[in-house]
Amino acid sequence: MKPYLKYIFVGIAAVVIFGIYLFNKPHKNVSRAKPDYTMEAKALFTEFEEREEEANTKYLDKVLQISGTVKEVTADDEGGLSVTLDTGNDFFGVVCELQESSKWTREDFKAGQEATFKGLCSGMLMDVVLVRCVRIE
């Protein structure tokens, strides 16, 4: 076997092993994680609206604890629940997508009530989106 073929096989094996490691890497436990930032939904939305690139650098993939007034609660076809917090904007807000293992139901959230969530920030599409959220009581 030629010597350079050994290096190719070793390189391929290293890539495969690294891929398996990343595939099996556990997710961050949001409910136990200490929040990197704690703020009101309106302040978070304003930061993204005014300086989206800076806000992405600051908040993307960070654990945020967000408080605000429930604007809307929606459930998808698969049973996932999203709570939209009011930001003062008539069209957009901060969307908290609850974890699949969440014990909360749609009936637990009413428009106008105050709520606090902790989740991972995935950035701004039209709304600012937090995923894998848990409710803080």
N, C-alpha and C positions, 0 to 999 in steps of 0.2 A: 504494500500500500504506500502510496506517495505521501510524504510528510505533510503537505498542505491539506490533504483530505482529512487528516486527523484534526486539524484546526477547524475545518468546516464542520465536522461532526460534533466537536466539543462546543462550538458556537451555537449550533442548532439545539443541542441538548440544553445548554444554558438558557436559551430563549424559551424553550418548552417548559422547563422547570420554573422559570420566573412567571410565565403565563399561568401555570397551575397555582402558584402562590397567590397571584393577584385575584384569580377567580375565586379562591377559597378564603380570601381575607375577610374577616368579620366586619360588619357595618358598625359605625360609631353608635353607641347606645345613647340616644338623645335624652331619654328620661333621667339618666344618671349624670350626663355631661353638665359641667358648669357652663353657663352661658358666657360667650365671648363679649356680647353686648346686650344691654337691657334698655328698652326704649318704648315709646308710644308708636302705634301704627302710623299715625299721621307724620311723625318726624322721619320715620324710615322711608315712607313713600315720597316725602318732599326731597330727601337726599337723592333718591334714585331719579326723581323727575328733573331735578336741577343739574345734577352732576352724575350721570349714570356710570360713566367709566370709572370715576373715583370711587363711587359706591360699590361697584363690582369688585374692585381691588380690595376694598375694606371689608365687605360683608360676604362675598361669595364663598360657599362651603363652610361658613362659620355657624356656630350655634347661637341663635338669637332668641331672646325672651321678649315677646311683643305683647303689649296690652292695648286694648281698644274696645270700642263698642261694636257688637255684632250687627252687621248690615244685612247679611244673607247667609243661608245655610243650604248647600246643595249636596245631593247624593248622586253618584254615577251608577251605571247599570250593574257594576260589579260590587256594589255595596260600600264603596269608598266615600268618605264624607269630607267636604271642604267647607270651612267657615271663612267668610269674607268679613274683614274688619273695616270699619268706616275710616276714611282718610280725609273727608271733607270734599272729595272729588265725586261728582254725581255718577261717573261712569266706571271708575277704577278704584281698587282698594288693595289691601294686603290679604292674600289668600293663604290660609293655613290648611294644608292637606293633612288630615289626621292619619296616624299610623294604622295599618290594617288590623293590628291587635288591640286597637283602642276600645275601651268599654263604653264610650260615649255614643249616643244615638242622635239622630236628627232632632228629636223632641227635647233633648237636653239643652239646646241652644235656641234662644228666642231673640228676634231682632230687637235691638235697643238695650240688651243686657251687656254688662261689662264682662270681659273675658281676657285671660292671659294664657298665652301659648309659648311653648319652646319648640324650635325646629331648626332645620338646616336651610339656609338661604340659598335658593337656586337662581336668583337674579330677577330681572324685570322683563316680562314679555309685554303685557299691557298693564297687568297687575304685578305687584311684587309677590313672588311665590316662595312660601316656606314649605318644605316637604318633611315627612316623618314627624309631624308635630304631635306633641302631647299637651294636654291641658294642665295648667298649673292652678291649683286650688288655693 
